[in-house]
């Protein structure tokens, strides 16, 4: 019984921590800020790709 209760408490703490982290990312819009920092690198990569432009 104690093992089950301890496992449930651990699961609850993990879920609460994961929720807190994702909430902070959402609240401060950190995902789009990171994307804006990476965008120049991605643009450089995709601009080098040859395209087949047959209509």
C-alpha positions as CSV (number, residue, x, y, z in Angstrom):
1,X,0.0,0.0,0.0
2,X,2.8,2.4,0.8
3,X,4.5,1.7,-2.5
4,X,1.4,2.5,-4.4
5,X,0.9,5.8,-2.5
6,X,4.5,6.7,-3.0
7,X,4.2,6.0,-6.8
8,X,1.0,8.1,-7.0
9,X,2.7,11.0,-5.2
10,X,5.7,10.8,-7.5
11,X,3.4,10.7,-10.6
12,X,1.5,13.7,-9.2
13,X,4.7,15.7,-8.6
14,X,6.0,14.9,-12.1
15,X,2.7,16.0,-13.8
16,X,2.6,19.2,-11.7
17,X,6.2,20.0,-12.6
18,X,5.6,19.3,-16.3
19,X,2.5,21.5,-16.3
20,X,4.4,24.3,-14.6
21,X,7.2,24.1,-17.2
22,X,4.8,24.1,-20.2
23,X,2.8,26.9,-18.6
24,X,5.9,29.1,-18.3
25,X,6.8,28.4,-21.9
26,X,3.3,29.3,-23.1
27,X,2.9,32.4,-20.8
28,X,6.2,34.0,-21.9
29,X,5.8,32.8,-25.6
30,X,9.3,31.2,-25.3
31,X,8.7,28.8,-28.2
32,X,8.2,31.6,-30.7
33,X,11.2,33.5,-29.3
34,X,13.4,30.5,-29.8
35,X,12.0,30.0,-33.3
36,X,12.8,33.6,-34.2
37,X,16.4,33.0,-33.1
38,X,16.7,29.8,-35.2
39,X,15.0,31.2,-38.3
40,X,18.1,32.8,-39.9
41,X,19.9,29.4,-39.7
42,X,16.9,27.7,-41.2
43,X,16.6,30.3,-44.0
44,X,20.2,29.9,-44.9
45,X,19.8,26.1,-45.2
46,X,16.5,26.2,-47.2
47,X,17.8,28.9,-49.5
48,X,20.6,26.6,-50.6
49,X,18.3,23.7,-51.6
50,X,17.9,23.3,-55.3
51,X,14.3,23.4,-56.5
52,X,12.6,21.6,-59.3
53,X,10.2,24.3,-60.7
54,X,8.4,22.4,-63.5
55,X,4.9,23.6,-64.1
